[in-house]
């Protein structure tokens, strides 16, 4: 039995209780969680914005140590430090075979299969197939990537989603070039990672936008050239920083129709707006036929930073080791399993960047 934060109903608090976690079967890996980041997608699952069956252990941004492996697992072994990958690619579907593993047709298969039981025998699902808000979890073998020995596992957990998604949006999806201009709307863990990704990409102008003053200050400290509070004249202020044109690239890292429209309005004619935030299916965004023609902008979605873990995780680890990506600056709270509900409350109010759950605390 291991302790986990279990959610039983939409909109309710998570309850810390014991779950029966079986030994890993063929092609599975059991991991002792060192840390798990609290991501907005976890909140969306808990609040019913994204569909989720119950009971479930949420948490998909994590790192830890391999406890044991099932038959056929050869790329990791007991004692290895690993990063959890919440959307593991199958390697065999059309998208995987066409170099788009981030869109794998089977990436979410594990999320629909019970992986543990409550004390009364009720089946439990793993949130996004990962179930990281727990002392230990069991995941598919493709859902773990070995980290270098000596890696700081607590902060490395952020590579599982926020940092990978934010930097990947800049490097992979938008392919930001040196000397260009960038705006990032929403400065949570993903948005702040996009700011760092834009700095590494050598963007000349990086405009960070968020209503929270502390987040704006943090964005300036990690690479933004300007930090703005949203408002009716936001587009005018951004154009004033970019020769009257607007930015070459705008990244929406909130997941709301209003902020998608705002990011679109910050983008120059012929520029690119990338939607990174995960929104609700009934939150509709509208565009007129004329503006689509006139502005000739590109509007694109971005799933998991368009990453290929085999390519991108080693690259990110290298940037972290060289000091080009600062993980510690993104962590604004370290909590135990019983602090997840407070972290969700802070997220709803727009406070803080990333809370790290330390199950052993």
N, C-alpha and C positions, 0 to 999 in steps of 0.2 A: 504493500500500500504506500502511496505517496500523496503529499498534500498538493492540492490544486485549487485555483479559483474557478468555481463552476457557475455558469449562468443557466438558470432554469426557465426564464421567461423574458420576453421582450420588455425592455425598459426597467427591469428590476436590477437590484444590486447583485453583484457576484458574491458567492458564499465560499469561503475557504473550507474545504472538506477533504476527506481522504477518498482516493479513487484506487481501484485495483488495476494496475498496469501490467499486462502480461509480458512475458519474455518475447523478444522480437522473433517473428517468424521469418520464413525465407524472403530475402530481399528487403529486410527491415533493419532499422538501427535504433537502439535505445540510447538516449542522450540525457546526461545530468545537466540541467540548465544552470548556467552561471548567471545569466542576465537575459531579460526580455524587454524590449522597448514597448511602450504603450503608444500604439499608432492610431490615427484617426479612423482607419478601416476597422479596427477592433470596436471602436465606439459606434460606427455605423452598423456593424453586425448586431451589437447589443441593443441599439435603439430601433432596429427594424428597418433602417434605411436600405440596407442590403439584406437579402433573404438569408435566413439561418434557421435550421432545425435545432431542437433542444432535447436534453441538456447538452451543453457544450463547454469545453475549456478553450477560451480565446487565447490570443497571443500568437503572433506569427513572425516576429522580428527577434530572433534569439541566437545565442551562441552557448556552447557548453563543451562537455567532455563525453566521449563515447563510453558507455557502460558495457555494452555487449552488442554483438551483431548476429544477424540471422544467417542461415545457409545462403551461400552464393555472394555474399558481400565481401569484396576484396580491396576496395579503394580506401577504406578506413578500418581501424582496428581499435580494440579496447585501449583507452587512455589517450586517444588522439583528440586534440582540440578541433572543434568543427563549428562551422556556421550553418544555420538552418536556412534552407531555400524554400519559401512557401509556395512557389509555383514551379515544381521540378518538371523538366521537360522529359517526355517519353522517348524522344529520339527517333520515333518511327512514323509519326503522323505527317500529313502534308506540310504543315507549318515548320515542323522540326527539319524535315528534309529540304526545305526551301529557306534555310538560314533565318527562321523566325521563331526560335525556341520560346521566346517570351509569350507567344500566342498559342502554345501547345494545346491541342484539343483535349488532352488528358491531364493537364496540369492540376485540375481541381478534383480529380477522382478520389484522392485520399480524404478530402473534406466530407464526403458523403458516407464514409464507412466508419462505424463505431470502432474505437481503438482501446477503450477502457470501460470499466463499470463502476457505478457507485456502490456504496456498502450494501445497498438493498438489491443489487443485481441489475439495476437499470443501465442500459447501454449509454455511453457517453461519446459524443462526436469531438473531433479535434478541429478547432477553429481554423479555417483556411488550410486544413490538413496538417497543422503543426502543433497546436495545443501547448504553447510555450509558457503560459501563466501557470506553471507547475514546477515541482522540484525535478521531475523527470518527464520525458515524453518518448513516444515511439513513432518514427517517421519512415517513409520510404527511403531506400538507399540513395536515390537520386536527389533526395531532399537534404543532403548534407554535403558540404565541401570542406575538405581538410584545410585548417589554418596553419600557418607556420608555428613551430614550437616557440613558446614564450610569448605568443600573442596575448595582449590584454583582453581577456574574453568579455569582461563587462562592457567596455566601450565598443568592442568588435561586434557586439550584437546589433548595433545600428547599421552595420553593413548588410544585414538581412533584409532591410526594406528602405528606410528613410534615405540613407546616403546613396545606396545603389539606385533608387528611383530618381532622386534629385539630380545626381551627377549624370546618370544615364540619360535622362531627358535632355540634358545639355549636350552631352558628347555623342550619344547614339541617335536619338530621335531627331533633334534639331541640327546637330552637327555644327555648333556655334564655331565660327572662325575667329582668329585673332583680329583685334581691332574693331570688332562689331559692337553693337549696343544691345543691352539685355534689360528687361524688366521682369521682376519676380513678384507675383501677387500672392501674398500669403506666406508668412514666415514661421511656419511650424518646422518640424524636423526635416520634411521634404524640401520646403522652400529654402531654408537655410543651407541645405546641402546643394540645391541648385545654384545658390549664390557662390558657394565655394567652387562648384564645378565651372561656373562662368569665369571665375578668377583664374583657375588652372588653365582654362581654354584661352586665356589672355584677351577676354573681352575688354574693350576700352572703357565703356560706360556700363555700370551695373546698378540699376535702380531697384532698391528693395522697398516693398510696399506692404504695410500692415497697420492696423489701428493701434496696436500695442507698442508703446514707446520703448519698453525694454527689449522687445524683439528687434525693433529698428536699430537700436544701439548695438545689439549683438551682430546684426547683419553688417554694420559698418566696421565692426572689429574684425570680421572674418573675410572682408573683401569687397563689400558693396562700396561704390563710389558716392552714392546718394541714397538717402532713406526718406521716404515720403509717407505721410498719413493719407489714407483715402479721403476723397471729398469730391464735390461736384466739378471742380476744376482740375481734377487729377490729370486728365489727358493733356490739358493746356500746359501744366507744369512739366510733364514728361517731354512734350514737344520742345519746350524751352531748353531742355538739356540735350536735345538731339538735333539741333539745326532746324527746328520747326517741322521735322518729318515724323517723329515717333520712332520707336525702337525697331531694330532689325528683328529681334526675337522677344516675345512676351511669353512667360510661363505662368499658367494659372495653377496654383497649388492648393486650392481650397475645395473645389468640387461643387460650385453653386452656379446657377444660371447668371446671377448678377455679376459675379466676379469673372466669369467667362466673357461676358459682354464687356466688362471693364478692360480685361486684358486685350481683347480684340480691338478696342478703341485706342489702346496705347501703341498698337503696331502700325508701322509705316505702310504706305502703299507698296505692295510687292513683298512685304515682310511675312513673318511666320508666327502664328499663335499656337502654342502647344498646351493642351489641357492635360495636366498631370493629376489633378485632384479627382477623387472618386465621388460622383454625385448620385442623386436619387433619380430613379427612372421616370418620375412624374414631374421633375423640375426641368421644364422645357426652355430651350434657348431659341430665340428667333432672329432671323436675318432677312433683310429685304433682298429681292432679286437684284435690284439696282446696285446696292452696296457690294454685293459679292462680285459683280462685274467691275464696278468702279475701282475698288481698292486692290483687287487682284492679290489679296492676301491668301496665304495658306493656313487653314485651320486643321489641326491634327490632334488625335488622341495619343496617349502614351501609356502603355501598360508596362509596369515594373521597369521603367527606364530602358525598355527595348533591350534588355540584357541577355547576354550569353554568359552564364556563370563561369564556364571554363575560361573564357577570355577576360571577363570584366572583374571578377573577384580578385585574381592575382594583381591586376592593374591597380585596383583600389587599395589593396594591402600595400603595394609599393608606394603609392602616394601618401598613405598614412605614415609608413615607416620613414619617408623622406620629409615629413612635416608639411607637405603641401595640402593635405586634408586634415583638419583638426576635429577629431571626434568628441573630445572632452567638452568643447565649447557648446555642443548641442545638448548636453545633459543638464537639465535644470532641476532634477529631483531624483533621488535614489530611495526606493521604497521597498517594503516587503510585500508579500502576496496580499495582505489585508489592506494595502494602500491603493489598490487598483481603482476602486470606486472613487476615491478622492482625485486620482489622476484623471479619470473620465470627467469629473466635475470641473476640474481646472481646464480641460480641453474644451468643454462646452462653452466656457466663459472666455476662451481665447488666451488664457494665461499659460506661460511656459512653452518651451520648445519640445524637449523629450524627457519623459520620466522613464527611468530604468527600474524594472522590477528585479529584485535580487531574491530569488526564492529561498535562499539559505539564511537570509537576514532575520 
